[in-house]
Amino acid sequence: MIHALTNGAFYACLSILIGASLLSFTDEKLAQRRKTWTTITLFGPVLAVYPVIQLAGMLEEYREGGLWESLFHVLTQLKGGQAWLLLLSLAVLHAIVLNMIKSPKITYSFSLFILGGMILTQSITGHAASTTSFQGALFHTIHFIAVGVWSGVLLVVSFFLRGKTTGSLLLVGLQRQPSRASYGLC
């Protein structure tokens, strides 16, 4: 249960970051919310660490030493732990890019590239790749990018652009409400 919740929240974080990166190309105010995106970026590995700790706890019963030795073994010897270390490294790199590069277009171009790396890391170690290897990882990557773009843009527009009436091409169609007469209700 906890694994499903943390995994879902982690995927929501990645989706928000994808949506924010895409929308930041056209919305200057959204591009300036770098501290928000940095916080969400660094929260991702915190959510993704649960399966690593859970596996280390299970291995602790069968290995000599305590939890720290098992955690070290998972992080250095097992694919899931190594993927988490790569994810953590990419998240730190993403936070550095968000805070060090001043040009929004360059920042969010690098951001999309790094987020693609995070998605690929999760896809390679995910359940789809464990059954059909390359094909599973490829389809999981394509699926997550598509869903991440779609849901990320929706989440960013609904939570971070609330009350905004101009500036975003996505909101132009939502500004005009049809009258009741157009539905034949009068």
SULCOR-V526425 format. One record per helix or strand. SS is the DSSP state (A for helix, B for strand). FROM is the first residue (numbers start at 1). TO is the last residue. Records with the same first field share a line. If there is no record, write none. Layout:
SS->FROM-TO  FROM-TO
This chain:
A->2-23  28-31  34-48  50-60  67-77  79-100  104-125  127-160  169-175  180-183
